[in-house]
C-alpha cells in the first residue's frame, strides 16, 4: 500500500469515529447549544435536516478542538486525559477520543504498523 492510501484510510476511519462520537453525544443529550442553534438556522427549522447539520457541525468542531489542542498543547473540550508514553497519545476518559488520538499520532509520525493502528470499528 502506498503512503497516501494509508493516510486516506486513516483519515476516513478518523472521520467515522468522530461521527460515531457525535451521534453518541446527541443520543445521550449532550448537545452543544451554539452548534444546535446554528444547525436549526441552516436547516430552516426542519428537525431532520437540523439533526444532520448538527452532526456535521459537531464533527468539524471535534476536529477543530484537536487542532487547537495540538497547537497550544492543552485540552479544549474539557476532557481529562493523561499521556500514553508508548505513543505520545492522550488517554481520554472517553475511549473513542483515545483511539482517534492514536490515529492522529500514527498519521503524524508515519507509523503504520498493526500494533499502533486501532480496530476499524471503535466500540464504547
N, C-alpha and C positions, 0 to 999 in steps of 0.2 A: 504494500500500500504506500502511496505517496504521502508525503508530509501534509500537503494541502487537503487531501481526502480525509486524513485523520483529524486535522484541525476542524474541518467542516463537520465531521461526525461528532466531535466533542462539543462543538457549539450547538448542534441540533439537540443532543442529549441534555445539555445545559438548559436550553430553552424549554424542553419538555418538562424538566424537573421544576423550573420556575412556574410554568403554567399549573402544574400539579399543586405546588405550594400555594399559589394564588387561589386556586379552586378550594383547597382545604381551608384556607383562611376565610374565604367567603362562606363556606358551609358552616363554619363554626361561629360566624357572626362578627369576625374580626375584620371589619371593613374600614378603610381609611376614608374618612368623611370627605375630605377635599377631592380625592380621586372619584368617589362616588358621585359627588355633585357635578364634577367635570364630565363624567360619563353620561349623566342624565341630560345635561345641556347638549352634548354632542348627539345624543340619540333622540332628542326632542320628546322626552318622556315615554318612549316605547320601552317597557320593562325588560323585554328580552334583549333588545339592542343595547340597552344600558348595562345589563349584566355582562354581555360580551365585550363591550367597550371598556368596562371596568377591569376585566381580566387583562386585556391588552395594556391598559394604563398601569396596572399593578405590576405586571411582568417588567415593563420598562422601568418602573420605579425601583424594583428589586435590582435590576442591572445597574441603575444609576447609583444606588446605595453601595453596591460592591465597588464601583469605580471610585467614588468619593472615599470610601473606606481604604482602598489600596493607596490612593494618592496621599491622604492625610494620616494614614496609619492608625485609624481609630474606627470604632464601630459607630454606625449612624442609625441603625434600626432598633436600638435598644436591646438587642440580643446580647446575652453574656457569652463569652467564649474563652477558651484557653488555646494556646498554640500547640499543635501536634509537632513534636520535634523531628519526626521522621520526614514529613512532607512540607513542613512550614505552613500547613493549612490551619485554619481555625477550627476548633471543635465547638460547635454551637450546641446549645441545649436542644435545638431542633436538628435532628439527624439530617434532614434534607439540606439544610444550609451547609453542613459539613461536606456532604457529597458534592454539592455544587462548588464549594470552595476547592475541593480536591481536583475537580475538573479544571478549574481556572489555574490552579498551581501547575498541573500537568501541561496545560496549554502554554503557560509562561516559560516553564523550564524545559520544554521539549521532551518530556518523559512520557513514553507511550507503552511502557511495559505493563503487562496484565496486572501485576501486583498493585499498581497505583491507580488503575482505572476502575471506577465504580461499576456496579452492575447496571445494565441498561435501564432497568425499571427500579426507581427508588421507592422503597417501602417506608411506611410510617415507623 
